[in-house]
């Protein structure tokens, strides 16, 4: 896991467990969240998505996490 308290404010990608004990569990269900890391403690992470939704994740359920580049700026469509 590449995130630390120094990653707060950075754009991140976090994959975490919704169900199951880990990647080898046959009943595992995982999901990803992209957004800006708002909180990183010993027990939890909090990410704010682009639409403003706040996702709280137990650190024990995180499978992978990393800082990712800023979202590319979109150019205006030409008429």
N, C-alpha and C positions, 0 to 999 in steps of 0.2 A: 504494500500500500504506500503510495507516494505522497499522501497528504499529511500536512502538519498544521499546527496553529499558524505558521507563516503563510499558509495557503488561503487563509480567510480573505475574502474579497476577490479571489481569483475565480475564473470560470473553470468548472470542474465537470467530470463525468464520473458517476458512481454507479456500479452494478451491485445490487443487493438482493437478498433472499426475501421473497414474500411467503414462501412455504418450503419446508424441508430443512434438512440438517446440513446440506452442503452440495456442491456440484455433482457428487457421485450418488446422491440420494435419487432413486427412481421417481419419486414424487416431487422433486424440486421444481419450484417456480421462481424465476428471477426477473427483475426488471432493471432498467437503466433510468437515471435522471441526469439531465444536463442543466446547469445553472450556475449561479454564483454562491460559493460557500460562505455562509453567514456565521455558523457556529461549528467548532470542532473541539470536542472535549474527549475525555477518556471513555465516555459511555455513549455519546451521540454526535451526530452530524446534522446540520440543517442547511438545506439548499433552497435558494429562491430561484424559481424557474422564470423564463422570459415573460410569461403571462402574469407573474406576481404570486403564483401559488407557492406556498412554503411546504417543503417536504422534510419531515423529521425521520431520521433513520438511526436505529440502534447500531452502534459500531460493530457489535458482535455479528450482525447480519450482513456486513459489507464484505463482498467477495473481491472486488477490484475498485480502485479509485485512482484518478490522476488529474493533474492540471491540464487543461486543453487551451489552445489558442483562442483569443477573442473572436467573437462572431464576426464574420466578414461584413463589411458595410455594403448595403444593397444600393445599387445605382437606380436612378429613376428610369421608369420605362419610357421609351420614346414613342411618340404618337405617330 
